Amino acid sequence: MTRSVLVSELYTIVAGFDNSSAIQTIVKAILSNNKVLLVIYTDLYSLYDYITKLGTTTEKRLIINIIGLRQSYKRREIHKVRWINRNCNLADAITKEKLGQALQQLIKTNTLNLITKG
């Protein structure tokens, strides 16, 4: 259980990065291809800023994870970090009560228009 959105998002991104990095290494080895790129998307703008800029949080237990992600981003282990506008976030359909605009658009038009920054 976590007490803030930042903690939940950060722990999820760290777990996703760990798993994706392992899969990326395996795929690169199998395909002998170094063009397998890792892109992280988040809808939490403060987390996007923490990873891509020099901002930091006062919550000491999160600083290590943020610094780790930032170092991976600087070393180009993470190709890009992007922020998704909330209106375009398909995952909101899973985590929120309302049917999100993005899912409604996907169902109606079979397309998704992502508005991102980064």
Protein Blocks (a to p, Z undefined) as FASTA:
>chain_A
ZZbfklmmmmmmmmmmmmmmmmmmmmmmmnopakbccddddfbfklmmmmmmmcdcfblk
lmmmmmmmmmmmmnomambacdddfklmmklmmmpmbdcfklmmmmmnopacdddeZZ
